[in-house]
Amino acid sequence: MQASQLEVLEGGDSISVYTFGEGAVEHCFCRHCGIRTFGRSNGRSPMHPFAAINVSTLDLPSEDFMKFGISYLDGAHDSQEPPDITAYL
């Protein structure tokens, strides 16, 4: 998703932003409960502008989640293949 496509409809005043390193990505979370809601590049990112949403924060029926593509991230690799152990996902 392009960063410009992300629009917070409710609760924007409860969102806090955390950055680290060069501050190229904004890690957004609820300042009340701490859940990570979404992340987005802020124009200083060497990557293309993007937004990533924590799908567990969306109010959707469970069958709709199957429509999303799945990427597995481990901090070092991005993959379309699931890890050997998926019980924690």
Backbone as a printed PyTorch tensor [residue, N CA C, xyz], in Angstrom:
tensor([[[  0.8530,  -1.1690,   0.0000],
         [  0.0000,   0.0000,   0.0000],
         [  0.8970,   1.2300,   0.0000]],

        [[  0.5200,   2.2020,  -0.7840],
         [  1.2370,   3.4690,  -0.7810],
         [  0.9230,   4.2280,   0.5100]],

        [[  1.8970,   4.9100,   1.0550],
         [  1.6980,   5.6590,   2.2930],
         [  0.5700,   6.6720,   2.1610]],

        [[  0.4160,   7.2560,   0.9840],
         [ -0.6300,   8.2690,   0.7800],
         [ -2.0310,   7.6680,   0.7930]],

        [[ -2.1480,   6.3330,   0.6410],
         [ -3.4520,   5.6790,   0.6390],
         [ -3.9670,   5.3950,   2.0470]],

        [[ -3.1110,   5.4790,   3.0460],
         [ -3.5100,   5.1890,   4.4170],
         [ -4.2010,   6.4040,   5.0220]],

        [[ -5.4100,   6.2020,   5.4740],
         [ -6.1620,   7.2650,   6.1210],
         [ -6.7090,   6.7310,   7.4420]],

        [[ -6.3770,   7.3750,   8.5350],
         [ -6.8920,   6.9960,   9.8480],
         [ -8.2490,   7.6700,  10.0080]],

        [[ -9.2990,   6.8580,  10.1340],
         [-10.6510,   7.4020,  10.2000],
         [-11.0830,   7.7470,  11.6180]],

        [[-10.6210,   6.9750,  12.5980],
         [-10.9820,   7.2130,  13.9900],
         [ -9.7770,   6.9770,  14.8820]],

        [[ -9.7030,   7.6630,  15.9750],
         [ -8.6790,   7.4260,  16.9750],
         [ -7.3090,   7.9790,  16.6520]],

        [[ -7.2120,   8.8320,  15.6600],
         [ -5.9220,   9.4010,  15.2930],
         [ -5.2360,  10.1340,  16.4330]],

        [[ -6.0180,  10.6920,  17.3380],
         [ -5.4460,  11.4080,  18.4770],
         [ -4.8360,  10.4510,  19.5030]],

        [[ -5.0940,   9.1450,  19.3480],
         [ -4.5210,   8.1490,  20.2620],
         [ -3.2820,   7.4760,  19.6900]],

        [[ -2.8700,   7.8750,  18.5080],
         [ -1.7160,   7.2570,  17.8520],
         [ -0.4400,   7.9880,  18.2530]],

        [[  0.5420,   7.2220,  18.7120],
         [  1.8750,   7.7580,  18.9680],
         [  2.8230,   7.1660,  17.9400]],

        [[  3.9150,   7.8690,  17.6820],
         [  4.8520,   7.4580,  16.6450],
         [  6.2250,   7.2350,  17.2580]],

        [[  6.8560,   6.1420,  16.8580],
         [  8.2110,   5.8220,  17.2930],
         [  9.0800,   5.6420,  16.0540]],

        [[ 10.2410,   6.2320,  16.0500],
         [ 11.2170,   6.0180,  14.9820],
         [ 12.5500,   5.6830,  15.6220]],

        [[ 13.4070,   5.0400,  14.8520],
         [ 14.7600,   4.7620,  15.3290],
         [ 15.7050,   4.8230,  14.1420]],

        [[ 16.9800,   4.7180,  14.4200],
         [ 17.9730,   4.8040,  13.3410],
         [ 17.8780,   6.1540,  12.6600]],

        [[ 17.7410,   6.1120,  11.3580],
         [ 17.6400,   7.3490,  10.5840],
         [ 16.2350,   7.9430,  10.5860]],

        [[ 15.2950,   7.2770,  11.2350],
         [ 13.9390,   7.7940,  11.3490],
         [ 13.1500,   7.7540,  10.0610]],

        [[ 13.5090,   6.8420,   9.1520],
         [ 12.8650,   6.7880,   7.8420],
         [ 11.4960,   6.1280,   7.8750]],

        [[ 11.2120,   5.3480,   8.9190],
         [  9.9300,   4.6580,   9.0280],
         [  9.2770,   5.0450,  10.3480]],

        [[  8.0130,   5.4080,  10.2780],
         [  7.2390,   5.7260,  11.4750],
         [  6.5200,   4.4670,  11.9310]],

        [[  6.7880,   4.0420,  13.1480],
         [  6.1260,   2.8810,  13.7470],
         [  5.0310,   3.4400,  14.6500]],

        [[  3.7860,   3.2360,  14.2580],
         [  2.6660,   3.8550,  14.9580],
         [  1.9950,   2.8560,  15.8900]],

        [[  1.6100,   3.3300,  17.0500],
         [  0.9840,   2.4710,  18.0500],
         [ -0.0050,   3.2710,  18.8740]],

        [[ -0.9190,   2.5480,  19.5330],
         [ -1.9070,   3.1840,  20.3940],
         [ -1.2300,   3.6160,  21.6960]],

        [[ -1.3460,   4.8650,  22.0500],
         [ -0.6940,   5.3570,  23.2730],
         [ -1.3920,   4.8720,  24.5380]],

        [[ -2.5950,   4.2820,  24.4080],
         [ -3.3200,   3.7720,  25.5740],
         [ -2.9890,   2.3080,  25.8680]],

        [[ -3.0320,   1.4720,  24.8240],
         [ -2.8430,   0.0310,  25.0490],
         [ -1.5280,  -0.4940,  24.5100]],

        [[ -0.8520,   0.2640,  23.6450],
         [  0.4550,  -0.1360,  23.1440],
         [  0.4470,  -1.0080,  21.9000]],

        [[ -0.7230,  -1.3860,  21.3720],
         [ -0.7440,  -2.2390,  20.1900],
         [ -0.1570,  -1.4920,  18.9960]],

        [[  0.6640,  -2.2020,  18.2280],
         [  1.2320,  -1.6270,  17.0070],
         [  0.1420,  -1.6380,  15.9420]],

        [[ -0.2340,  -0.4800,  15.4670],
         [ -1.3470,  -0.3620,  14.5400],
         [ -0.9080,  -0.3700,  13.0800]],

        [[  0.1080,   0.4200,  12.7620],
         [  0.5940,   0.4740,  11.3880],
         [  1.9640,   1.1280,  11.3630]],

        [[  2.5980,   1.0280,  10.2270],
         [  3.8710,   1.6970,   9.9960],
         [  3.8240,   2.3390,   8.6250]],

        [[  4.6310,   3.3530,   8.4270],
         [  4.6740,   4.0120,   7.1180],
         [  6.0040,   4.7210,   6.9480]],

        [[  6.4260,   4.8290,   5.7030],
         [  7.6220,   5.6110,   5.4200],
         [  7.2310,   7.0810,   5.4670]],

        [[  8.1950,   7.8970,   5.7930],
         [  7.8700,   9.3180,   5.9710],
         [  8.5950,  10.2260,   4.9840]],

        [[  9.0010,   9.6690,   3.8570],
         [  9.6570,  10.4910,   2.8410],
         [ 11.1720,  10.4300,   2.8950]],

        [[ 11.7340,   9.9950,   4.0070],
         [ 13.1910,   9.8780,   4.1150],
         [ 13.6560,   8.4480,   3.8860]],

        [[ 12.7230,   7.5560,   3.6270],
         [ 13.0500,   6.1540,   3.4390],
         [ 13.6560,   5.9270,   2.0610]],

        [[ 14.7260,   5.1240,   1.9660],
         [ 15.2730,   4.7820,   0.6550],
         [ 14.3390,   3.8310,  -0.1060]],

        [[ 13.4190,   3.2000,   0.6250],
         [ 12.4250,   2.3470,  -0.0190],
         [ 11.3200,   3.2320,  -0.5780]],

        [[ 10.5420,   2.6760,  -1.4730],
         [  9.4130,   3.4330,  -2.0060],
         [  8.4530,   3.7750,  -0.8700]],

        [[  7.6500,   4.8150,  -1.0360],
         [  6.6750,   5.1370,   0.0170],
         [  5.7630,   3.9380,   0.2660]],

        [[  5.5670,   3.6010,   1.5200],
         [  4.7230,   2.4500,   1.8330],
         [  4.0020,   2.6680,   3.1430]],

        [[  2.9580,   1.8810,   3.3330],
         [  2.2600,   1.7800,   4.6080],
         [  2.0080,   0.3030,   4.8410]],

        [[  2.1400,  -0.1380,   6.0730],
         [  1.8860,  -1.5280,   6.4440],
         [  0.9440,  -1.5150,   7.6370]],

        [[ -0.1460,  -2.2600,   7.5240],
         [ -1.1690,  -2.2680,   8.5570],
         [ -1.1450,  -3.5860,   9.3070]],

        [[ -1.2200,  -3.5240,  10.6330],
         [ -1.3540,  -4.7150,  11.4590],
         [ -2.7870,  -5.2110,  11.2680]],

        [[ -2.9610,  -6.3010,  10.5000],
         [ -4.3120,  -6.7360,  10.1440],
         [ -5.1390,  -7.1540,  11.3530]],

        [[ -4.5020,  -7.4810,  12.4560],
         [ -5.2780,  -7.8530,  13.6440],
         [ -5.9970,  -6.6510,  14.2570]],

        [[ -5.6950,  -5.4520,  13.7940],
         [ -6.3900,  -4.2620,  14.2850],
         [ -7.5960,  -3.9000,  13.4300]],

        [[ -7.8110,  -4.6370,  12.3310],
         [ -8.9390,  -4.3490,  11.4510],
         [-10.1910,  -5.0680,  11.9290]],

        [[-11.3150,  -4.4300,  11.7490],
         [-12.5900,  -5.0080,  12.1390],
         [-13.1950,  -5.7010,  10.9190]],

        [[-12.7120,  -6.9310,  10.6520],
         [-13.1530,  -7.7060,   9.4960],
         [-13.5210,  -9.1190,   9.9300]],

        [[-14.4510,  -9.7490,   9.2200],
         [-14.7210, -11.1620,   9.4820],
         [-13.4770, -11.9910,   9.1480]],

        [[-13.2690, -13.0840,   9.8660],
         [-12.0500, -13.8780,   9.6990],
         [-11.8570, -14.3750,   8.2760]],

        [[-12.9210, -14.6850,   7.5630],
         [-12.7560, -15.1810,   6.1910],
         [-12.2000, -14.0980,   5.2590]],

        [[-12.4050, -12.8290,   5.5810],
         [-11.8540, -11.7590,   4.7560],
         [-10.3390, -11.6560,   4.8860]],

        [[ -9.7890, -12.0990,   5.9920],
         [ -8.3340, -12.0560,   6.1590],
         [ -7.6270, -12.9700,   5.1650]],

        [[ -8.3000, -14.0140,   4.7170],
         [ -7.6960, -14.9400,   3.7640],
         [ -7.4910, -14.2850,   2.3990]],

        [[ -8.1120, -13.1520,   2.1530],
         [ -7.9750, -12.4530,   0.8800],
         [ -6.6630, -11.6720,   0.7890]],

        [[ -6.0200, -11.4340,   1.9320],
         [ -4.7600, -10.7010,   1.9480],
         [ -3.6190, -11.6310,   1.5560]],

        [[ -2.6540, -11.0970,   0.8450],
         [ -1.4400, -11.8580,   0.5840],
         [ -0.6370, -11.9730,   1.8690]],

        [[  0.1260, -13.0230,   1.9950],
         [  0.9090, -13.2380,   3.2070],
         [  2.3880, -13.1240,   2.8920]],

        [[  3.0970, -12.3250,   3.6550],
         [  4.5480, -12.2420,   3.6040],
         [  5.0610, -12.5910,   4.9830]],

        [[  6.0970, -13.3960,   5.0400],
         [  6.6800, -13.8040,   6.3130],
         [  7.9640, -13.0110,   6.5120]],

        [[  8.0550, -12.3130,   7.6370],
         [  9.2020, -11.4670,   7.9440],
         [  9.8400, -11.9500,   9.2270]],

        [[ 11.1490, -12.1140,   9.2220],
         [ 11.8320, -12.5350,  10.4450],
         [ 12.8830, -11.5310,  10.8910]],

        [[ 12.8520, -10.3590,  10.3290],
         [ 13.8230,  -9.3340,  10.6890],
         [ 15.0420,  -9.3320,   9.7920]],

        [[ 15.2800, -10.4350,   9.0950],
         [ 16.4200, -10.5250,   8.1870],
         [ 16.0000, -10.9070,   6.7700]],

        [[ 14.8570, -11.5810,   6.6460],
         [ 14.4290, -12.0950,   5.3510],
         [ 12.9430, -11.8280,   5.1330]],

        [[ 12.5780, -11.6000,   3.8960],
         [ 11.1740, -11.5410,   3.4880],
         [ 10.9460, -12.7550,   2.6090]],

        [[  9.8200, -13.4170,   2.7640],
         [  9.5800, -14.6350,   2.0050],
         [  8.0920, -14.8440,   1.7920]],

        [[  7.7660, -15.5650,   0.7570],
         [  6.4000, -15.9980,   0.5290],
         [  6.2000, -17.4150,   1.0730]],

        [[  7.2760, -18.0410,   1.5020],
         [  7.2160, -19.4070,   2.0530],
         [  7.0760, -19.3210,   3.5770]],

        [[  6.1910, -20.1260,   4.1520],
         [  6.0360, -20.1020,   5.6220],
         [  7.2750, -20.6750,   6.3020]],

        [[  7.5480, -20.2520,   7.5370],
         [  8.6500, -20.8330,   8.2900],
         [  8.3390, -22.2630,   8.6840]],

        [[  9.3370, -22.9910,   9.1470],
         [  9.1390, -24.3810,   9.5440],
         [  8.1310, -24.5050,  10.6750]],

        [[  8.1440, -23.5580,  11.6080],
         [  7.2220, -23.5790,  12.7400],
         [  6.2840, -22.3960,  12.6130]],

        [[  4.9760, -22.6610,  12.5630],
         [  4.0050, -21.5790,  12.3940],
         [  3.0040, -21.5050,  13.5520]],

        [[  3.1880, -22.3210,  14.5760],
         [  2.2240, -22.3610,  15.6800],
         [  2.0690, -21.0120,  16.3800]],

        [[  3.0830, -20.1960,  16.3470],
         [  3.0340, -18.9130,  17.0420],
         [  2.4140, -17.8120,  16.1830]],

        [[  2.1080, -18.0800,  14.9310],
         [  1.5660, -17.0500,  14.0340],
         [  0.0880, -16.8600,  14.2230]]])
